Each structure stands twice: as C-alpha cells, then as structure tokens.
Amino acid sequence: MKALITGVTGFAGSHLAEYLISLGNVEVHGIERWRSKTENIKHIEKKINLIECDIRDMVSVEKAIKGIKPDKIFHLAAQSFVPTSWNAPQETLTTNIIGQLNIFEAVRNSNISPSIQIACSSEEYGMVLEDEVPIKETNPLRPLSPYAVSKVGQDYLGYQYHQSYGIKAIRTRAFNHTGPRRGEVFVTSNFAKQVAEIEKNKKDPIIYVGNLEAKRDFTDVRDIVRAYWLATEKCTPGDVYNICSGKAYRIQEMLDMLLSYSKVKVTVKQDPNRMRPSDVEILLGDNTKFCKQTGWKPEIPFEKTLKDLLDYWRDRV
C-alpha cells in the first residue's frame, strides 16, 4: 500500500511516518518544501520516499500525485500556528485552503480514488458556550482566528468535494496534541524548553506565559497519528470526527505539571506579546463518535507526554 503524507517533515507528519513504517506493509511517501527543515525525520529519512513539492503550486502537486498514485493521502501540511495567522492571514488562508484544493484537483485529474484524511482542527469550534461542552461534531462552528477560518474552509471543502465528486475525504477535527518534536512556538513545548534552559542556566529563572486560564484537551501525538490511520481504515468518507482525549487541563495546570518534573524554582511572568486578540476559553471534545467507529482510545497518559517532551528539550538546549 502506498501512503502519501503532506507535511511529513512537521511535528505530526514525522510521527505519522514513524507509525506507518512500523506497520511494515506501507510504502511511505512524503511531500517536503525545498526549504523544509528535515531534523524531525533524520532518523527515518532513508525509509521514506521524499518528494519536493509546494502544495500551493498546482503543477507540482499534480506531478507528485500522478507519479505516486497513492492509496491513502494524509493531508497534514498547513500553516498551523494560530498566532502566526493574525500576522499572516493571507498566507494562512492560501496555504491551507488552496493547498487542499490543489490536492483534490490533482486526485480528480489522476483518475485515482485514495482515502484522504484531512487534518482539520478543534479551533474551528471557536467560541464555545458553557452548556456546549464536551463539544460534539454537531456543535456550531464559530471560528475566532484566521487559522480557524482556514480550517473551516478545509473541512467544508472536504465535505463539498465528497458530495460533488465522490472524493473519499475523511474530516478529522483533532484537538490539541503534543509530545516530542512539538514546535517551540506551541505552549506545551515552549514551556518545556524554558524549563530545560533554566535547568542548564541558559536563561534566568523566569517563565514567560500568555493566558493561563484557557482550558485545552490534550492528546499525545503518538495516539493522534494512530487515530489518523484508523480514520482511513474505518471512518465514513465525507463525515467528520473529533479526535481528542475527552479531558481538559487549564494551561496553568499543565505548567505546574511540567515544573513538578524539575527541581528549578521559577517566577512566572505574563508576556503581553503572548496574548491573542481573541482567545478560545475552552476546548474540551467528545470523542464518542470516533471511538465507536474505530475502536480507538488514547493510551499515553498526559504525564508521560509532558515528561517525554521535557526530556526532548533537555537533549537539545
């Protein structure tokens, strides 16, 4: 079986490539941009067929897909950091929506019918009311950032192309996920890196934070990529599924947990630059539909996820 991962050099993409390789019967292909950092896949680079391609360029996308003829496509490539979308809204919308459109059109023009898992996001739910948690797939979408709007676009494009052309798109709305190799701009990884730097006396014992009151539903990335695979095996094309742990932590709780794995004494300071124009106060998902459909459940405790993430940064700073 041939599987194509867009964004293979990214956080989730590299973990998914590892997982597919471990299955033993999957030929793994990955799309990388010419300026991609490949550090995340250095250890498995020889086991992946890498193709240089920018998903925003229709011609290179079509060439890649016609050349591979994948049985499954995992579409993870995106501008995926919410704060960046405030500064670069046009790039975010173009990369995420037009990039996916190019993949769909390339599939149509190649006369193939792969299962396509689309990495949508819990950010699409945006402003969630108190009586709406845990969030089901039927909840209204009230996006609160350009990133979230781009993900709504991807989500509904998946639905539309399934209805219009029979494209086998499975829309997965993953809630927050983290673990080793998480980009340092993301909150769990950022805090873990700061702790590791303080331990090595590379920075003053001050942890800079944004909104510590927000609540997030965290899942280990290694559980998430297993879910992505199961989505292409067991889920109904055209349909949408939440992938999450079903448990929310305040960002403050997550920070306290990280600090409990270290002996450093720190001061916590709020950094105005880390505050967003509008923030989602709570993202707590209901994973019942996906678990029922696939038999999946998260297996890695959040404590282990954070320990592994801290150790990852300890090895690097």
Rosetta blueprint (number, residue, H / E / L):
1 M L
2 K E
3 A E
4 L E
5 I E
6 T E
7 G L
8 V L
9 T L
10 G L
11 F H
12 A H
13 G H
14 S H
15 H H
16 L H
17 A H
18 E H
19 Y H
20 L H
21 I H
22 S H
23 L H
24 G L
25 N L
26 V L
27 E E
28 V E
29 H E
30 G E
31 I E
32 E E
33 R L
34 W L
35 R L
36 S L
37 K L
38 T L
39 E H
40 N H
41 I H
42 K H
43 H H
44 I H
45 E H
46 K H
47 K H
48 I L
49 N E
50 L E
51 I E
52 E E
53 C L
54 D L
55 I L
56 R L
57 D L
58 M H
59 V H
60 S H
61 V H
62 E H
63 K H
64 A H
65 I H
66 K H
67 G H
68 I H
69 K L
70 P L
71 D L
72 K E
73 I E
74 F E
75 H E
76 L L
77 A L
78 A L
79 Q L
80 S L
81 F L
82 V H
83 P H
84 T H
85 S H
86 W H
87 N H
88 A L
89 P H
90 Q H
91 E H
92 T H
93 L H
94 T H
95 T H
96 N H
97 I H
98 I H
99 G H
100 Q H
101 L H
102 N H
103 I H
104 F H
105 E H
106 A H
107 V H
108 R H
109 N H
110 S L
111 N L
112 I L
113 S L
114 P L
115 S E
116 I E
117 Q E
118 I E
119 A E
120 C E
121 S E
122 S H
123 E H
124 E H
125 Y H
126 G E
127 M L
128 V L
129 L L
130 E H
131 D H
132 E H
133 V L
134 P L
135 I E
136 K L
137 E L
138 T L
139 N L
140 P L
141 L L
142 R E
143 P L
144 L L
145 S L
146 P H
147 Y H
148 A H
149 V H
150 S H
151 K H
152 V H
153 G H
154 Q H
155 D H
156 Y H
157 L H
158 G H
159 Y H
160 Q H
161 Y H
162 H H
163 Q H
164 S H
165 Y H
166 G L
167 I L
168 K E
169 A E
170 I E
171 R E
172 T E
173 R E
174 A E
175 F L
176 N L
177 H E
178 T E
179 G L
180 P L
181 R L
182 R L
183 G L
184 E L
185 V L
186 F L
187 V H
188 T H
189 S H
190 N H
191 F H
192 A H
193 K H
194 Q H
195 V H
196 A H
197 E H
198 I H
199 E H
200 K L
201 N L
202 K L
203 K L
204 D L
205 P L
206 I E
207 I E
208 Y E
209 V E
210 G L
211 N L
212 L L
213 E L
214 A L
215 K E
216 R E
217 D E
218 F L
219 T E
220 D E
221 V H
222 R H
223 D H
224 I H
225 V H
226 R H
227 A H
228 Y H
229 W H
230 L H
231 A H
232 T H
233 E H
234 K H
235 C L
236 T L
237 P L
238 G L
239 D L
240 V E
241 Y E
242 N E
243 I E
244 C L
245 S L
246 G L
247 K L
248 A E
249 Y E
250 R E
251 I H
252 Q H
253 E H
254 M H
255 L H
256 D H
257 M H
258 L H
259 L H
260 S H
261 Y L
262 S L
263 K L
264 V L
265 K L
266 V L
267 T E
268 V E
269 K E
270 Q E
271 D L
272 P H
273 N H
274 R H
275 M L
276 R L
277 P L
278 S L
279 D L
280 V L
281 E L
282 I E
283 L E
284 L L
285 G E
286 D L
287 N L
288 T H
289 K H
290 F H
291 C H
292 K H
293 Q H
294 T H
295 G L
296 W L
297 K L
298 P L
299 E L
300 I L
301 P L
302 F H
303 E H
304 K H
305 T H
306 L H
307 K H
308 D H
309 L H
310 L H
311 D H
312 Y H
313 W H
314 R H
315 D L
316 R L
317 V L
